[in-house]
Amino acid sequence: MELVWHGEFDRLFSQYFPHIWCLVPTFQPPTEEWRTFKDSAKVRFSCQECGHGWTSMKGRVVFWFDLNIATNYGAVMFKLYGQQCQKCKNGKFEHAMWYPEEVVKLCHLLVDFKLDEVYTGYFATGEHMHRFMCLQQGLRIIKCFVDG
């Protein structure tokens, strides 16, 4: 499943060259203030104690992301949350098995809705519409790129 997470992430985030983004799993949120995105998806669980399996629409993932403009390096940290078995009630949190289509959906949501806080905008010149991406810190624009 790690290949699905990294494969989709690399495919989507490669479009933001010259910025290089990496995906890093974590058990703890970053200590600095990073942008955050959390969502739920359909996942599958299997209890390692009693073998009970269940599907849940509440598979939780949290992403923290930040871009360092000086180094052109961005990081997305993420944490996948588990659930407890309601059959044997052993108190252990089981790891989710993520459906590939749910991973793809979440990666797209991260790019479409959250990276928009970092990369935004369009402008028109003459008859041509050019997409531009501006790095913003508050309302102050730091750097812009034009993508013809």
URVENMO-V663106 format. One record per run of one state. SS is the DSSP state (alpha for helix, beta for strand, coil for the rest). FROM is the first residue (numbers start at 0). TO is the last residue. If there is no record, write none. Layout:
SS,FROM,TO / SS,FROM,TO
//
This chain:
coil,0,0 / alpha,1,15 / coil,16,18 / beta,19,24 / coil,25,33 / beta,34,45 / coil,46,51 / beta,52,67 / coil,68,71 / beta,72,79 / coil,80,81 / beta,82,83 / coil,84,91 / beta,92,93 / coil,94,95 / beta,96,97 / coil,98,98 / alpha,99,116 / coil,117,117 / beta,118,124 / coil,125,126 / beta,127,136 / coil,137,138 / beta,139,146 / coil,147,147
//
